[in-house]
Amino acid sequence: MNKSSGQNGSRLVAYWLLLGVFMLLVQIILGGITRLTGSGLSITEWDVFTGTIPPLNQQEWINEFSKYRQTGQYRLINADFNLADFKFIFFWEWFHRFWARMVGVAFLVGFAILIWKKKLNQELIRPLVILFLLGALQGAIGWIMVASGLTGDAIYVKPTRLALHFLFALALVCYTFWFALELLVPTNRIIRDKVNRRWSWAVLAVLMMQLLFGALMAGNRAATAAPTWPSINGDWIPGTLFNERPLLLNFINNRITIHFMHRTLAYLLLALTIGWTISIPGTPSARANAFLNRTRWLPLAFLTGQILLGITTLLASPGIVPSRWVFFDWVAQLHQVTGMLFLLLMVYMMYILRGEKAHA
């Protein structure tokens, strides 16, 4: 890719994209808070423009609360809610949606300014348009997810749709981050190293599976099903792993199976990351790169912290208080944040470790 019309223009576009990465990460964090506080179904309609403004007077609040009181979540688990309780969960869902709109505004305004200042060449415009369309699609997936929790006696969104929403958000972050790296990272930092690139692919593949089962853990409220470690309720291989029929349903709905997969993938991911860290100085091209050798420990450090936070989250899950923020929620949120940072670190490593000649 030609980086743009001039080095200064290239860096300006890259910094704008990195701002987008930051805003998307904040959006994912807000999504995590929304889920942990049980706020996702508090707004029962999707109004792209008018929904930007929250209720401004008592009557508007009462109207919104009345809509929420028609949901299965209210009738089955939150029937004791008063208006103050509703305002708390409404805020997080509204802020989550509001921030999504701000991401869109930041993109459109920045895109318009860069076009006006002639900082974008034709080659950059197409991937940026694709990026915007992917962002719009992510918003649509978010509403489809919320709608799944507003049907019949549903009290939460469907775990599979939550997982899709989460993974698509991470893919959007990675796409934006990679795009920024193409404009920002000098070619002399890119290393031709097929061996360590394969290691990176293996780590990223297992990581994406791990994140998928992490999302299914969250969607199924699975932590409390086995709040023990290192065993799963006293078993290393639980006898109920494949109780559901058909067999594949266990990997979506069986909370013990999801526990087993999430933990097993974590151990595999740790082993692969240790292998990746050790393998870096094993090839001449990587060993000769001082920057890579100084930073190769960072992914393992973040992953270790993420695993420890995951164990702490699991052990703290008996202390969950519905619709209240407690210690469990703090560590669960930090567990998610460190997972995202680990993902971005590995995307960066994947970018600089190439199996082919780098292009300017």
C-alpha positions in Angstrom: 0.0 0.0 0.0 1.2 3.5 -0.8 1.1 5.2 2.6 -0.5 8.4 1.4 0.5 11.7 -0.1 3.6 12.3 2.0 5.0 11.0 5.2 3.3 13.6 7.3 -0.1 12.8 5.8 0.6 9.1 6.4 1.3 9.6 10.1 -1.8 11.9 10.4 -4.0 9.1 9.0 -2.3 6.6 11.2 -2.9 8.6 14.4 -6.5 9.1 13.4 -6.9 5.3 13.0 -5.2 4.8 16.4 -7.7 7.1 17.9 -10.4 4.9 16.4 -8.7 1.8 17.9 -8.8 3.5 21.3 -12.5 4.5 20.9 -13.4 1.0 19.8 -11.6 -0.5 22.9 -13.5 1.8 25.1 -16.7 0.7 23.3 -15.9 -2.9 24.1 -15.2 -2.1 27.7 -18.5 -0.3 27.9 -20.2 -3.4 26.4 -18.6 -5.4 29.2 -19.9 -3.1 31.8 -23.3 -3.2 30.2 -23.4 -7.0 30.3 -22.0 -7.2 33.9 -24.6 -4.8 35.2 -27.4 -6.5 33.3 -28.2 -3.3 31.5 -28.4 -4.5 27.9 -32.2 -4.8 27.7 -33.1 -1.6 29.5 -33.7 0.2 26.2 -36.2 -1.7 24.1 -36.0 0.3 20.9 -33.3 1.2 18.4 -33.6 4.8 17.3 -30.4 5.8 15.5 -30.9 9.5 15.8 -33.6 10.3 18.4 -32.1 7.7 20.7 -29.0 9.9 21.2 -30.9 12.0 23.7 -31.8 10.3 27.0 -35.1 11.0 28.9 -35.1 14.7 30.0 -38.0 14.8 32.4 -39.9 12.6 34.8 -42.6 11.6 32.4 -40.1 10.5 29.7 -38.4 8.3 32.4 -41.7 6.8 33.3 -42.5 6.0 29.7 -39.1 4.3 29.2 -39.6 2.4 32.4 -43.0 1.2 31.3 -41.5 -0.2 28.1 -38.9 -2.1 30.1 -41.5 -3.5 32.4 -43.0 -5.4 29.5 -39.8 -7.4 29.0 -39.2 -10.9 30.3 -36.1 -9.7 32.2 -38.2 -7.3 34.3 -41.0 -9.7 35.0 -38.9 -12.7 35.9 -35.8 -11.3 37.7 -36.1 -7.5 38.2 -39.7 -7.1 39.3 -38.5 -5.3 42.4 -36.9 -2.5 40.4 -37.9 1.0 41.2 -37.3 4.0 38.9 -33.8 4.7 40.4 -32.7 1.1 39.7 -34.0 1.4 36.1 -32.1 4.7 35.6 -28.8 3.0 36.6 -29.1 0.2 34.0 -30.5 2.6 31.4 -27.5 4.8 31.8 -25.0 2.1 30.8 -26.9 0.9 27.8 -27.5 4.4 26.7 -23.8 5.3 27.1 -22.8 2.2 25.2 -25.0 3.2 22.3 -24.0 6.9 22.6 -20.3 6.0 22.4 -20.9 3.9 19.4 -22.5 6.9 17.7 -19.4 9.0 18.7 -17.1 6.4 17.1 -19.1 6.9 13.9 -19.0 10.7 14.2 -15.2 10.6 14.8 -14.8 8.5 11.7 -17.0 10.6 9.4 -15.6 13.9 10.6 -12.0 12.7 10.4 -12.6 11.2 7.0 -14.1 14.5 5.7 -11.2 16.6 7.1 -8.6 14.3 5.6 -10.3 14.4 2.2 -10.6 18.2 2.4 -6.9 18.5 3.4 -5.9 16.1 0.6 -4.2 13.7 3.1 -5.8 10.6 1.5 -4.9 9.1 -1.8 -7.3 7.0 -3.8 -5.7 3.8 -2.5 -6.6 4.6 1.1 -10.2 5.6 0.5 -11.5 2.1 -0.4 -10.3 0.3 2.8 -11.6 3.3 4.9 -15.0 3.0 3.3 -14.9 -0.8 4.1 -14.0 0.0 7.6 -17.0 2.3 8.0 -19.3 -0.3 6.5 -18.0 -2.9 8.9 -18.6 -0.5 11.8 -22.2 0.0 10.6 -22.6 -3.8 10.4 -21.4 -4.2 13.9 -24.1 -1.8 15.1 -26.7 -3.9 13.3 -25.3 -7.1 14.9 -25.6 -5.3 18.3 -29.3 -4.6 17.8 -29.9 -8.1 16.5 -28.3 -9.3 19.8 -30.4 -7.1 22.0 -33.6 -8.0 20.1 -32.9 -11.7 21.0 -33.4 -10.8 24.6 -36.7 -9.0 24.1 -38.6 -12.0 22.8 -41.1 -13.9 24.9 -39.7 -14.8 28.3 -36.1 -14.3 27.5 -34.2 -12.6 30.3 -30.8 -12.2 28.6 -29.5 -12.0 25.0 -28.7 -15.2 23.3 -25.1 -16.3 24.1 -24.3 -17.0 20.5 -25.3 -13.5 19.4 -23.3 -12.0 22.3 -20.3 -14.0 21.1 -20.7 -12.9 17.5 -21.1 -9.2 18.6 -17.9 -9.5 20.7 -15.8 -11.3 18.1 -16.9 -9.0 15.4 -15.9 -6.0 17.6 -12.4 -7.5 18.1 -12.0 -8.1 14.4 -12.9 -4.5 13.8 -10.3 -3.3 16.3 -7.7 -5.6 14.7 -8.5 -4.4 11.2 -8.2 -0.8 12.2 -5.0 -1.4 14.2 -3.4 -3.3 11.3 -4.4 -0.5 8.9 -2.7 2.0 11.2 0.5 -0.2 11.5 0.7 -0.2 7.7 1.0 3.6 7.7 3.1 4.0 10.9 5.6 1.1 11.2 8.9 1.7 9.2 9.8 -1.0 6.8 13.2 -1.5 8.5 11.3 -2.9 11.6 9.6 -5.6 9.6 11.4 -9.0 9.8 11.4 -11.9 7.4 11.0 -14.9 9.7 8.7 -17.8 8.6 9.3 -19.8 11.7 8.1 -17.2 14.2 5.4 -16.1 11.9 3.9 -19.6 12.1 4.2 -19.5 15.9 2.3 -16.2 15.8 -0.4 -17.7 13.6 -0.8 -20.6 16.0 -1.1 -18.2 19.0 -3.6 -16.0 17.3 -5.8 -19.0 16.1 -6.0 -20.4 19.7 -6.5 -17.0 21.1 -9.6 -16.3 18.9 -11.1 -19.7 20.0 -10.3 -18.8 23.6 -12.0 -15.4 23.2 -15.0 -17.1 21.6 -15.5 -19.4 24.6 -14.9 -16.5 26.9 -17.8 -14.7 25.3 -19.9 -17.9 25.6 -18.9 -18.1 29.3 -20.2 -14.5 29.7 -23.4 -15.1 27.7 -24.3 -18.2 29.6 -23.4 -16.7 33.0 -21.3 -19.8 33.3 -18.8 -18.7 36.0 -21.0 -19.8 38.9 -21.6 -23.2 37.4 -18.1 -24.2 38.4 -16.4 -21.6 40.7 -13.5 -23.9 41.5 -9.9 -24.1 40.3 -7.9 -26.0 39.1 -10.6 -28.7 39.0 -14.1 -28.2 37.6 -16.3 -28.9 40.7 -13.8 -31.5 41.8 -13.4 -33.2 38.3 -10.5 -32.8 35.8 -12.7 -34.2 33.0 -16.4 -33.7 34.1 -18.8 -36.5 33.2 -21.4 -34.1 32.0 -19.3 -32.7 29.1 -21.6 -34.2 26.4 -25.0 -34.4 28.0 -26.7 -32.2 25.4 -28.1 -33.6 22.2 -27.2 -32.9 19.4 -23.5 -33.1 20.4 -22.5 -29.6 19.1 -25.1 -28.0 21.4 -22.8 -28.7 24.3 -20.3 -26.2 23.0 -23.0 -23.5 23.0 -25.3 -24.2 26.0 -23.6 -26.7 28.3 -22.0 -24.5 30.9 -19.6 -27.2 32.1 -18.4 -28.0 28.6 -17.8 -24.2 28.0 -15.8 -24.1 31.2 -13.7 -27.1 30.1 -13.0 -25.6 26.7 -12.2 -22.1 28.0 -9.8 -23.5 30.6 -8.2 -26.0 28.2 -7.6 -23.4 25.6 -6.1 -21.1 28.2 -3.5 -23.7 29.1 -2.8 -24.4 25.4 -2.5 -20.7 24.7 0.0 -20.3 27.6 2.1 -23.1 26.3 2.1 -21.7 22.8 3.0 -18.2 24.0 5.9 -19.6 26.1 7.0 -21.4 23.0 6.7 -18.3 20.9 8.7 -16.3 23.4 11.5 -18.9 23.5 11.5 -19.3 19.7 12.2 -15.6 18.9 16.0 -15.7 19.6 16.2 -19.1 17.8 16.2 -17.6 14.3 18.9 -15.3 13.0 16.6 -12.6 11.6 14.7 -12.3 14.9 17.8 -12.6 17.1 19.4 -9.7 15.2 16.4 -7.4 15.9 17.0 -5.6 19.2 13.5 -4.1 19.4 11.8 -7.5 19.0 14.1 -9.1 21.6 13.3 -6.4 24.1 9.6 -6.7 23.6 9.1 -10.4 23.1 8.3 -10.9 26.8 5.3 -8.5 26.7 2.7 -10.9 25.3 3.6 -13.6 27.9 3.4 -11.0 30.7 -0.1 -9.8 29.6 -1.3 -13.4 29.1 -0.1 -14.5 32.5 -1.9 -11.5 34.1 -5.0 -12.3 32.1 -5.1 -15.9 33.2 -4.6 -14.9 36.9 -7.4 -12.5 36.6 -9.6 -15.2 35.0 -8.9 -17.5 37.9 -9.7 -14.7 40.4 -12.9 -13.9 38.5 -14.0 -17.5 38.7 -13.3 -17.8 42.4 -15.1 -14.5 43.1 -18.2 -15.5 41.1 -20.2 -16.8 44.1 -20.2 -13.2 45.3 -22.1 -11.9 42.3 -25.0 -9.6 43.1 -27.4 -9.1 40.2 -27.5 -5.6 38.8 -24.9 -4.5 41.4 -21.2 -3.8 40.8 -19.1 -5.9 43.1 -15.5 -7.3 43.3 -16.3 -10.0 40.7 -17.3 -7.3 38.1 -14.0 -5.4 38.6 -11.8 -8.5 38.0 -14.0 -9.8 35.2 -13.7 -6.4 33.4 -9.9 -6.4 33.9 -9.8 -9.9 32.6 -11.4 -8.7 29.4 -9.2 -5.7 29.1 -5.9 -7.6 29.5 -7.2 -10.1 26.9 -7.8 -7.3 24.4 -4.3 -5.9 25.0 -2.7 -9.3 24.6 -4.6 -9.6 21.3 -3.3 -6.3 20.0 0.2 -7.2 21.0 0.1 -10.4 19.0 -1.4 -8.6 16.0 1.6 -6.2 16.2 4.0 -9.1 16.4 2.2 -10.7 13.5 2.6 -7.5 11.5 6.4 -7.2 12.0 7.1 -10.9 11.5 6.6 -11.6 7.9 7.0 -14.8 5.8 7.5 -12.8 2.6 9.2 -9.7 1.5 7.6 -6.6 3.1 6.1 -4.0 0.8 6.4 -0.3 1.4 
